[in-house]
């Protein structure tokens, strides 16, 4: 009887120890997850911070001094056979309270088939510089304040384009340019150095991709049907357009008469 009692006491002691160890492990796992989340949040690009257009709306300038300093990022060679480069420009917020680093190049994808090439990147940028040693060109692509969240290099035969998704209009009037404002697609021709803005009334550019093996780029937009200067992806529709690289023309990908017919079918 005494041996059984000692056995039960030892068993309870072992089970208690295991329970304490299990609880300790759970606490350590939770602590590790918390620290990891904080680290990730500190290093993740925060596009909602954006490019400041009105300091007084963003920070109390009577209390804090504020500026955004440009940060020169890694060059990208447009053609491996030629000394032609595009250099993204990021920024760092400077205040007496904090310093936030806006990084670039979060996402990347590429494809290449014969005379067709496409590479895309995402991040937060305020400008780009083209450096062409063959033509002795060193110039910023944008001459006004702008926030750019995606860019891509596209080559079809001899046509070289750099595509940018971004905005230069503070539509929601929060003092910043960022991806909360409606986005346009900016198309820069490397040869002619011309930039064309592709925008749509009461719509924001959501994404853009090439229609592979064609000279067209498709653009997906979100339609602000209630005109509140915001796009609600769960409630408001999207549309598709295409931009023709050869002609410079753009139009809806699905013709208006077909969309109207489908809408009538849905409403009946």
N, C-alpha and C positions, 0 to 999 in steps of 0.2 A: 504493500500500500504506500509505504514511504517512497519506494523507488518510482512508483507511478506518479506521485505528487511532484517529485523532483523532475521527472520527465516532462510533465505538463508545464512546470515553471520554465524549464529550458526552452520548450517549444514556444511558449508565449514570448520569452525573451528574444528568440530568433525571429519570430513573426513581427515583433515590435521593431526590431532593428531593421528588418527588410522594409517595413512600412516607412520608417524614417528615411531610409536610403532612397526609396521610391519618391517620397515627397521632396527630398533634396534635389533629386535628378529633375523632377518636374519644374522646380523653382529655377534651377540653372538653365533649363531649356527655355523657359519663359523669359529669363533675363537676357539670354543670348539672342532670342528673337527680337526683343525690344531694342537692344543695342544695334542689331543688324538693320532694323527698320529705320532707326534714327540716322545711321550712317548712309543708307541708301537715299533717304529723303534729303540729306545734305548734299549729296553728289548728283542728284537727278536734276536735269535742266527744268527750270520752272518757267514755262512760257507765259504764265499768268503775271509774272513780274514785268516782262515786256520792256519796250524801249520808251523811256519817259518823254512825253511831249509837253506836259504841263506839270512842273515841279510842285506847285501849290496844291494840286489835287492829290499828289502822291505822298507828300511829306510836309510837315510844318517847318517851312524854311526859316521861320523866326527862331526856331530852337536848334535845328540841325542844318549843317551844310551838306550839300548833295551834288554829286556829279556822276556821270558815266564815262569811264575811260575805255577807249578802244583796246582790243586785245587781238593781236595778229596771230592767226592760226596757220596750220600746216598747208603748204601749197598743193594744188592738185594739177598734174600735167594733163592737158587736154589730149595731146597726141604724143605717143611715146617716140615718134620719129621727128618731132619738132619741139623747139624750146618755147612753148606757149603754155602759160600757167594761169590758173584762177586761184586767188587767195581769199578765203573767207575771213571776215572781220567779226569777232565777237565783242563782248563788252563786260566790264565789271562795274557793279554799282558801288559807289564810294559814299559812305556817310560816317558820321562820328559814332554811330551805333553798331554798324555791321558792314561786312563786305561779302557780297554774293558773287560767285563766279559763274558766268554763263558759258557753258561749254558748247561744243558743236560736234557734229558727226556721230550722233547717237545711233542712227540707223544707216544701213548701207545695203544696196542691192545693185547688181549689174548683169548685163547680158550682152553677148557679142555674136553676130552672125555675118560673115563676109563684110559687106560695106555698111553694116548697121551696127551701132554701138550705143549703149545706154547705161548710165550709172546714176544712182540717186542717193541722197543723203538727207538727214533731218537733224534739227538742232534749233538754235536761236541765234540769228545774225542781224547785223545792222547795215552791212554793206559787203561788197566784193570788189577785189581789184584784179583787173586783167593785166598780165605782163606778157608781152609778145616781143621776144628778142629779135625775131625776123623783121618785124615792121617798126621796131623801136617804139613800142607803145607801152605806156604805164598809166593806167587811168582807172578811177573808180567807176563802177557800173551805174551806181545811183547817185544823183546829185541832191536828193532831198531825204529827210528823215523817214526811215522805213523799218518795219520789223519783218524779217523773213524766217519762216519756220521749216521750209523744205527747199532743196534745190537739186537739179539734175543736169547732167551733160548728155546731149544726144547728138549723134552723128549719123546722117543718112547720105550716102555717097559723098559729095563734097560739101554738103550743108552741115554746119556746126552750130548748134543752139545750146544755150544755157537757160534752163527753165527755173523760175523762182515762184514759190507760193508765199504770199505775204500781203501786207497792207500798209498804206501810208495815210489812212483816214481813221481817226479816233471816233468810230461810229457810236460807241456807247458812252463817250465823253467821261471816261474815268481817269484821264490824264496819261494813259499809256497806249502804245500800239502793241498789240499782241494777238494771239489766235482767238480771243473773245470778239475781236472786230471782224467784220466780213472780209474774207480773203479774195484776192485777185490772182491771176496767173500772169507773171511777167516773162516775156520771151525775148532773150538777148541774142542777136545774130553776131557771131564772132567775126565774120568777114566784114560786114557793113558797120558794125558797132552800134546798130540801132536797137532800141528797146521798145517793145510793144506790150501794152497792158490789155489783158483779156479779162473783162469784168462783166457781170450780169446783174440786171436790175433786181433788187430785193432777193439776191441769192449770194451765197458764199461758196467759194471753191473748197471742196472737201478733199479731193485728191486728183491726181493726174497721172496718166500712164501712156506709153506709146501703144498704138495698135500695131503689134509686131508685124514686120514684113510689109508695112505700108508707110506712106509719108504723112501719117496722121497721128495726132495726139488726142486721146479722149480725156475729157474733163468732167468729173462728177461734181455736181453742185447740190447744195441744200437750199430749198425754197422757203423763204420767210412769208408764208401765206397770210399770217395775221398782222404783219407789218409792225412787229414790236422790236425790230432790229436785233433779234436773236433767232437762232435756228434750233428748234427742238427735234432731235433726231427720232424720238419716239412718236411724235405727232405730225411732223411736217414732212412733205415728200422730197424726193431727190430727182434730179434730171441729169441727162448726159448730153454733152456737146463734143464736137471735135474741131481741132485746129489743123488746117492743112499746111504743112511745112512748105510745100512747093508754091502755093498760091497766096499764103498768108490769110486765107479766109477762114471764118468759123461759122458753124451753124449747128443746130440741134442734131444729135445722132439719130434719134427716132423722129421722122417727119411729123409736123404738127397735125396733119390730117389723120395720121394713124393714131396719134395720142388722143385726139378728139373722139375718134371712133371707139377706142378702147374705154375711154371715160364714159361714153354713152352706154356701152355694154354693162359697165360696172354699176351705173346709176339705175338701170332698168331692173 
